Amino acid sequence: MSFTVPVAFRRTLARELPSWRADGLVGETASLALTARYGLNRLAEPDDRWVARTFALLGAVAIGAGVLSFVAAHWGQLDALARFAIVATTAIAAYAAGLVLRGRGNTACAEAALVAGSLAFGGAIALGAQEFNASLELWQVYALWGAGLVPLAFVLRSVPVGTVALAAGAASVPLHVGSFGHEMPFIHFAIASALAAVLARRFGLLWYRELALALAAVGVFIVLFGESTNAASAAIAGVAALALAAGAARSAVVAVGATVIAFLAALPATYWFAYNAGWQAEHDVRLGAAGVALLVAIAVAVWHVRRRDVLPLAPPAAALGASSCCRIW
Amino acid sequence: MTIGPIAGVLLANGLVLAVAGALVARGLAVRDRGAFLGGTGIAAFAGFLRFAEYDHDLTRKALAFVVVGIAFVAAAWLYERRPAREAAHAA
């Protein structure tokens, strides 16, 4: 039996229920009914289905990326019919496999297949636009992809498919901002937020809101990473400062965002190493990003040490330490 | 101490992947979903960056992705069968 309420709620209820009974707030009948309704007597049972689901989803994404890369490598040698056949067959077969596996109760692999189908759906949109010479910009492809998956995620009640929709929608907004000749697309952002809210309400999962924030942070990162200007470094600093200020207020939601941003601020250091020898320009950008990464790492360090959780400190520290060794700055 | 740029690349990537592996291992050991997802997320993101960064043959990259993906799906399949085996042993 699965429960739509968060585990944290069930644990809190299990902890509070005895005192409610002792204080006379609920009777024995109500207490037993609550215990049965939320499975409070089964909280001690280990629930590690998420491990298999995560592995299966990662595998599906990796295989999908591999197929897409293989097709891209031989794209010029394929005619239009072969291209459509590959993409459409992949999508249909993946969806069919997902529905069959779900019917058999193999949840992890079923969700993985549905995600593979959702990725192929995005490929089909891009391919259709290319073959029919539709003048779609990249952000429009992502927006159509995300919006098209929302009904499917809603009907199937599939959190992974909803997550793909959310990721595509989250990517479309910063791509729209970054496209030439566009102002800040508030209407686009409002539609994407409304669809995300619809999915969050349908799934009834509190962590979905945190995931939406993390994906938005990734979207911001993608835009900033493509901009080699001091403004990009300043924007990273601003976002990181805001997130950390909110994280210092002990908000669990923004704490996740702060951690994600800390990693994103540190990872470019590993990327830039490869261009250490040949990249002499944009020295100020590297200085700015290094300063931001250092500040973020220190702030996250203080924050985590106060919580006695030191493991997340390692990646920013490792990247900064290695950077110092190379004397890149 | 000064080291070369290639050694710096290997060192930085190795440290990031080591932390990702440690997070995954801790997540599996104590059933900590946050640590597990954090570790897999870091590894996946680092892999994506390397894919975008290095100028290798695309067919070779595709093959690597497919092999890694099959390994993950096989791990999921084995992990999903594990409770059934354990229940059978317990019975």
Interface residues (C-beta under 8 A of the other chain):
Chain A: P46 D48 R49 W50 V51 A52 R53 T54 F55 A56 L58 G59 A60 V61 A62 I63 G64 A65 G66 V67 L68 S69 F70 A72 A73 H74 N106 A108 C109 A112 T259 F263 L267 A269 T270 Y271 F273 A274 N276 A277 L311 P312 A314 P315 A318 A319 G321 A322 S323 C325 C326 R327 I328
Chain B: M1 T2 I3 G4 P5 G8 V9 L11 A12 N13 L15 V16 V19 A22 L23 R26 L28 R31 R33 A35 F36 L37 G38 T40 I42 A44 F45 A46 L49 F51 E53 Y54 D57 L58 T59 K61 A62 L63 A64 F65 V66 V67 V68 G69 I70 A71 F72 V73 A74 A75 A76 W77 Y79 E80
